[in-house]
Amino acid sequence: MRSLVDDPAKAELVRDCYFDLPVERAAERFHASAEWGAVRNILGPARGRALDIGAGNGIVSYALASDGWQATALEPDPSDLVGSGAIRRLSAHFNANIEILEGFGEAIPMPDASFDLVLARQVLHHAGDLNAFCAEVARVLKPGGVFFAYRDHVVNGPEQLQMFFDRHPLHSLYGGENAFPEGTYRDAIAKAGLDVRRRWRQFEAAFNFAPKSPYDIAFEAASRALPVPLARPLAAVAGSRRLYPLLGKALSTVDRRPGRIVAFLAVKP
């Protein structure tokens, strides 16, 4: 990971992934991002304890704490770059009082019914045992608690998995990527006893498609069929607040690329 962060040719990718340094600056930028604004709109006002599973460098834990949640970060990597060391630095720098646990989602070191919210950003597709992971999420959620998992990769089946690996910009550098069919995610969440309330596909919510904007997505779609001078004004209209939801739904319906994105919100009865 250090070689990626230090490579000038990968600076845009590093910034888009919030791996840029110092971590304090990346965390503040994430908290102010369209992605987190869309997450905040889904979660509503802070109301108790939140667990950030697979917390990485702590940007989500910081955002939760900044919004008023009592945040706990669960992360197996102890490193100072993208692990619990970075989270400790963030917590100390901002006096965020983030509780830090080292471990995996398949064995969360907390008692039953500990959290009002469990959030997993880009994490479910990394699970070694997806069913065990979701069962643990259900166990540590309080009744009425919310599980929100987003930015998870989808493939149609095994035939698309290698294509996804070949195209992923980070997999060739450090491995560790994975993807499941959309139904596999939904089934694992439901088998854990959680009620799946909503699903968002690739282009249906900013928390899935950021840092791209609705205009960016509309322009990419229009420019595949039209010259740039015509695509730009069309994208300005199609990417508007009023029309983009229709475009995002339509694009998501026809999107069959390996590695496309999905998000789920579920509630513990």
C-alpha positions in Angstrom: 0.0 0.0 0.0 2.9 2.4 0.7 4.1 2.0 -2.9 0.7 3.0 -4.1 0.4 6.0 -1.9 3.9 7.2 -2.9 3.4 6.7 -6.7 2.7 10.1 -8.3 1.1 8.3 -11.3 -1.6 7.0 -8.9 -2.3 10.3 -7.1 -5.8 10.6 -8.4 -6.7 7.0 -7.6 -5.2 7.4 -4.1 -7.2 10.6 -3.5 -10.4 9.1 -4.8 -9.9 6.2 -2.3 -9.1 8.6 0.6 -5.7 7.0 1.0 -3.9 10.4 0.6 -1.8 11.7 3.5 -2.1 13.1 6.0 -5.0 11.0 7.1 -6.5 13.9 9.0 -7.0 15.8 5.8 -8.4 12.8 4.0 -10.9 12.3 6.8 -12.1 15.9 6.8 -12.5 15.7 3.0 -14.5 12.5 3.3 -16.8 14.0 6.0 -17.5 16.9 3.6 -18.0 14.7 0.5 -21.1 14.1 -1.5 -20.7 10.4 -0.6 -21.0 11.0 3.1 -23.7 13.6 2.7 -25.8 10.9 0.9 -25.0 8.4 3.7 -26.1 10.9 6.3 -29.4 11.5 4.5 -30.1 7.8 4.8 -29.0 7.3 8.4 -30.7 10.5 9.8 -29.7 12.1 13.0 -27.1 10.3 15.2 -28.9 8.2 17.9 -26.5 6.1 19.8 -23.6 3.7 19.2 -22.3 2.9 15.8 -19.9 0.2 14.6 -17.7 0.8 11.6 -16.7 -2.7 10.4 -13.5 -2.9 8.3 -12.7 0.6 9.3 -9.5 0.9 7.3 -7.8 4.3 8.0 -10.8 5.5 10.0 -12.5 8.0 7.7 -16.0 6.5 8.3 -15.4 6.3 12.0 -14.3 9.9 12.0 -17.4 11.0 10.0 -19.7 9.1 12.4 -18.1 10.6 15.5 -18.2 14.1 13.9 -21.9 13.7 13.3 -22.6 12.8 16.9 -22.5 9.0 16.9 -20.6 7.1 19.6 -18.2 5.4 17.2 -16.4 2.1 17.4 -14.0 1.0 14.7 -13.3 -2.7 14.0 -10.2 -3.2 11.8 -7.9 -6.3 11.5 -4.9 -4.4 10.1 -2.8 -2.7 12.8 -0.8 -0.5 10.4 -0.4 3.3 10.7 -1.2 3.8 7.0 -4.6 2.1 6.4 -5.2 0.3 9.8 -5.9 0.9 13.4 -2.7 2.9 13.8 -4.2 5.5 11.5 -7.5 5.4 13.4 -5.7 6.1 16.7 -4.0 9.1 15.1 -7.3 10.4 13.8 -9.1 9.9 17.1 -6.3 11.6 19.1 -5.9 14.5 16.6 -9.6 15.4 16.6 -10.3 14.3 20.2 -13.0 12.1 18.6 -13.0 9.4 21.3 -13.3 6.5 18.8 -13.2 3.1 20.4 -10.8 0.9 18.4 -11.1 -2.9 18.2 -8.8 -5.2 16.2 -10.6 -8.1 14.5 -12.7 -9.3 11.7 -16.5 -9.0 11.0 -16.9 -12.8 11.3 -16.0 -12.6 15.1 -16.9 -9.2 16.5 -15.5 -8.9 20.0 -18.5 -7.2 21.5 -21.6 -8.4 23.5 -25.0 -9.0 21.9 -27.2 -6.0 21.2 -24.3 -3.5 21.6 -25.0 -1.1 18.6 -27.8 1.0 17.1 -26.0 1.1 13.8 -23.5 -1.2 12.0 -22.0 0.4 8.9 -19.8 -1.4 6.4 -18.3 0.6 3.6 -16.7 -1.5 0.8 -16.5 -4.5 3.3 -19.1 -7.2 2.6 -17.3 -8.3 -0.6 -14.1 -8.9 1.4 -15.9 -11.3 3.9 -14.2 -14.7 4.2 -17.5 -16.1 5.3 -20.4 -13.9 4.3 -23.1 -15.7 6.2 -21.0 -15.7 9.4 -20.2 -12.0 8.9 -23.9 -11.0 8.6 -24.9 -13.3 11.5 -22.4 -11.4 13.7 -23.8 -8.1 12.5 -27.2 -9.2 13.5 -26.0 -10.4 16.9 -24.4 -7.1 17.9 -27.3 -5.0 16.7 -29.9 -3.9 19.1 -33.5 -4.6 18.2 -34.6 -1.9 15.8 -30.9 -1.3 14.9 -29.8 -0.6 11.3 -27.3 -2.3 9.1 -26.1 -0.2 6.2 -23.6 -1.8 3.7 -22.6 0.1 0.6 -20.1 0.2 -2.3 -20.0 -3.6 -2.6 -19.0 -5.3 -5.9 -21.5 -7.4 -7.8 -20.8 -10.1 -10.5 -23.4 -12.3 -12.3 -21.5 -15.4 -11.2 -18.1 -17.1 -11.3 -17.8 -16.4 -15.1 -17.5 -12.7 -14.3 -15.2 -12.9 -11.3 -11.9 -13.1 -13.2 -13.0 -10.2 -15.5 -13.6 -8.2 -12.4 -10.2 -9.0 -11.0 -8.5 -8.0 -14.3 -10.3 -4.7 -14.4 -10.0 -3.6 -10.7 -7.3 -0.9 -10.4 -6.1 -2.1 -6.9 -6.4 -5.9 -7.2 -3.3 -6.2 -9.3 -1.3 -4.2 -6.7 -2.2 -6.0 -3.5 -4.9 -8.6 -4.2 -7.7 -9.2 -1.7 -10.6 -8.1 -3.9 -13.8 -10.2 -4.3 -17.4 -9.9 -5.5 -20.6 -11.8 -5.2 -23.9 -12.0 -7.1 -26.4 -9.5 -5.7 -28.7 -12.2 -4.5 -25.9 -13.7 -2.4 -25.6 -10.5 -0.4 -29.3 -10.2 0.1 -29.7 -13.9 1.1 -26.8 -13.7 3.7 -28.4 -10.6 5.3 -31.8 -12.2 5.4 -30.5 -15.5 6.7 -29.0 -13.5 9.6 -32.5 -12.5 10.6 -32.3 -8.9 9.3 -35.1 -7.3 7.3 -33.8 -5.9 4.0 -35.6 -2.6 3.6 -33.8 -1.0 0.6 -31.4 -1.7 -2.1 -29.5 0.8 -4.3 -27.6 -0.1 -7.4 -24.5 1.6 -9.0 -26.0 4.8 -10.3 -28.9 5.2 -7.9 -27.2 7.0 -5.0 -24.1 9.2 -4.6 -22.8 6.9 -1.9 -22.3 4.3 -4.6 -21.1 6.4 -7.5 -19.1 9.3 -5.8 -16.7 10.9 -6.4 -18.4 11.1 -9.8 -21.3 13.6 -9.9 -24.7 13.1 -11.6 -23.4 15.3 -14.4 -20.3 13.2 -14.9 -22.4 10.0 -15.2 -24.9 11.7 -17.6 -22.1 13.0 -19.7 -20.4 9.6 -19.9 -23.7 8.1 -21.0 -24.5 10.8 -23.6 -21.0 11.0 -25.0 -21.1 7.3 -26.0 -23.8 8.2 -28.6 -23.2 11.9 -29.3 -20.3 14.3 -30.1 -19.1 16.2 -27.0 -20.6 19.6 -28.0 -24.1 17.9 -28.0 -23.4 15.6 -25.0 -22.5 18.5 -22.6 -25.9 20.3 -22.7 -27.8 17.1 -22.6 -25.8 15.9 -19.6 -26.5 19.2 -17.8 -30.3 18.5 -18.1 -30.2 14.7 -17.5 -27.8 15.2 -14.5 -30.1 17.7 -12.9 -31.7 17.1 -9.5 -35.1 16.6 -11.1 -34.1 14.2 -13.9 -31.1 12.3 -12.6 -33.0 9.8 -10.4 -34.8 8.6 -13.6 -31.5 8.3 -15.5 -29.7 6.6 -12.6 -32.4 4.0 -12.3 -32.4 3.4 -16.1 -28.6 3.1 -16.3 -28.5 0.8 -13.3 -31.2 -1.5 -14.8 -29.1 -2.2 -17.9 -25.7 -2.2 -16.1 -24.2 -5.7 -16.2 -20.5 -4.9 -15.8 -18.5 -7.2 -13.5 -17.8 -5.3 -10.3 -20.8 -2.9 -10.5 -21.9 -1.6 -7.1 -24.8 -2.3 -4.7 -25.9 -1.1 -1.3 -28.3 -2.5 1.3 -30.1 -1.1 4.3 -31.5 -3.7 6.7 -33.2 -3.5 10.2 -33.1 -6.0 13.0 -36.7 -6.8 14.1 
